[in-house]
Every structure is written in structure tokens, then in C-alpha cells.
Amino acid sequence: MTDAEAKAEAQRIIEENFRPEVPVVPHIATSFRDDSPLPAYGDTPPVHQDDRRIVPAWAAGIAVASIGVGAGVTGIGCGAWLVLQGLASVTLYGVLMVTLPCAGVAMVATAIGGAISKARSAVTTNVYEGPVTQNTQINHISNQRGMFSRTRNDVR
């Protein structure tokens, strides 16, 4: 086969394989009418309907991800709703029933700590003899300059 014949054969095969079999329709049919005759009795046989929709992989991925995110957010919302419902139904008796064991444990711990503290402390009596002198000295420093003034009193 010569080069010209090979080129012509290749062109014919390409056109034959990539030629659309169904003419391209500018619109998509929204309904389907089956005009085939109905059977005299029983169920009608199924009719094959071509479905040529193609969903890109990225669109399917986004759809699956949005379903997952929606389900997760719904779970978080339900949990928040339950917590807030519990907080909204707080009564005095409920608060007391929750805090009563904590108060009991704190009271027992305070009693034990007080008993240990009393047992460890020694009894000491200090008697001081001699004259007691008390010196009181007041240093008054005042700076009044400009807009801000400061007074410092040191009492000893």
C-alpha cells in the first residue's frame, strides 16, 4: 500500500469511527411517549430508554463531600440542641442534687484537714518581759509639677 493509499485509508477509518450515530439534538427531551402496542393482558414489558448523562468525577466528589459535611453538621447541631435543652431545664432542685455530693466531699476534706492541723500544732506560750517602745516616723514627700502630681507617704 502506498503512502497516499495508507493516508486515505487512515482518514476513512477515523471518520467512520468518530462519526456520531445519533444526530445531535439541541435540546434534551423532558418526556417520553411509548407508542408500541400494549399486550392484551398482564404487565407491559420494560422499554429500554437510553441515558447518556455523564457526571464528572469532581462533581460526584463534591456531592459526596457535601452530604458528609451536612450529616456532620446535623450531628453537631443535635448535640448542641440536647446540651442547651438540658441547660434550659435547670431547676433549683437539680442544681442542689448535682452540687450536694461535691459539698459533702468538700466538708469532709475540710474536717479532716482541720483535725490534722489541730493535731500538728504545738501549744506554745510566749511571755515577753521588758519595756516596749514604739517609734512612728512619717516621711511626707510631695512633688507638684506640671499636670500630674504625686504624693508619697511612708509610715514606719
Secondary structure, 3 states (H helix, E strand, C coil): CCHHHHHHHHHHHHHHHCCCCCCCCCCCCCCCCCCCCCCCCCCCCCCCCCCCCCCCHHHHHHHHHHHHHHHHHHHHHHHHHHHHHHHHCCCHHHHHHHHHHHHHHHHHHHHHHHHHHHHHCCCCCCCCCCCCCCCCCEEEEEEECCCCEEEEEEEC
